[in-house]
Amino acid sequence: MSFGVYVHIPFCATRCDYCDFATWTDRAHLVDDYVDACVRDVAARGLVPATSVFFGGGTPSLLEAAALTSILDAIPRTADAEVTVECNPDSVDAEKLRAYRDAGVNRVSFGVQSMRTHVLAALGRTHDPDNVARAVSWARAAGIERVNLDLIYGTPGESVADWETTLDAALALAPEHVSAYALTVEPGTPLGRAVAAGLRTGPDDDDQAMKYEVADDRLGAAGLRWYEISNWARPGGECRHNLLYWQGGDYAAIGCAAHGHTAPRRWWNVRTPERYVAAVRAGAAPEAGSETLDAEERRAEAMVLALRTGAGIKLPGATADPRGMAACIDELIDLGLLEPVADRAVLTRRGRLLGNEVAARLLAALERAPVPTGTR
């Protein structure tokens, strides 16, 4: 049975202009206490062995290797567990990556975003694109088996040629996995405030759609198959931890602002590192809130998550209400947004570009349809 552990590391050297995650650039003095709190929290939970562990942030690689691996050492894991650490190319070196591998890390995810310096500047990113190749070579030399490169497309000022250069440079590093996300403007971020004030332009939907198609073509030609709207992998290179999310699996939340799930309940921890440390030290649960989904809510969420993946959603059986899901899916197939694959309905590329619209139509139909079994 799959079970994941997500560990949130909220520290960053600088904050990117587009980022609205729970991260801080002025909390370095809390690192030791925070790491200790994470280790204590793991011990208090009595976790079953994890099949996947994911260190996200923030910038997990900003920590000293011994600090990060002390948290990993506390987490019980299966022998074949996937262990991922998100890394900034500027905050790793050969020694740190070897220490990761010795501790059981077998997957790293480098935040690349772009290989063009003017695009990185527009995003508020500080790393040197040349550091990406060095970081990947160090990871390979350390024996880390799988590498993901995170990319962002659609930054204002990024041309199609810029995006093609980024994709080609990324593929030249032979990653097992590539994540490519459309830039979004979040309120309250430096980018969001600048766009709201008319000082900068926001992303263009048509430009982003075109760049998504460019990415899908280039990544597919290089042997990476899309398996989730924003993720491509070589066969066997899919991120097992993220699949756990999309398949509605269970996972524990370690660290401030981390979210956990044990069906039908999900919860989230207090947002700031100070409050997290204080709660754990006091022997209290660091949860800030939780919710329990009823059967209808679980069914809807499972469908939306499955829809995002290459596995798609199960086609309704012969007893399904023809005025509900079956008719809606048939209509979406006729529109070229879904395609039948065996007993599943899977998003076409056009459907991926209009994924929110497809999901909205299916959710509306779901409200009218009877509750069958095994619809995910």
Secondary structure, 3 states (H helix, E strand, C coil): CCEEEEEEECECCCCCCCCCCCCECCCHHHHHHHHHHHHHHHHHHCCCCEEEEEEEECCHHHCCHHHHHHHHHHCCEEEEEEEEEEECHHHCCHHHHHHHHHHCCCEEEEEEECCCHHHHHHHCCCCCHHHHHHHHHHHHHHCCCEEEEEEEECCCCCCHHHHHHHHHHHHCCCCCEEEEEECCCCCCCHHHHHHHCCCCCCCCHHHHHHHHHHHHHHHHHCCCEEEECCEEECCCCCCHHHHHHHCCCEEEEECCCCEEEECCEEEEECCCHHHHHHHHHCCCCCEEEEEECCHHHHHHHHHHHHHCECCCEECCCCCCCCCCHHHHHHHHHHCCCEEEECCEEEECHHHHHCHHHHHHHHHHHHHHCCCCCCCC
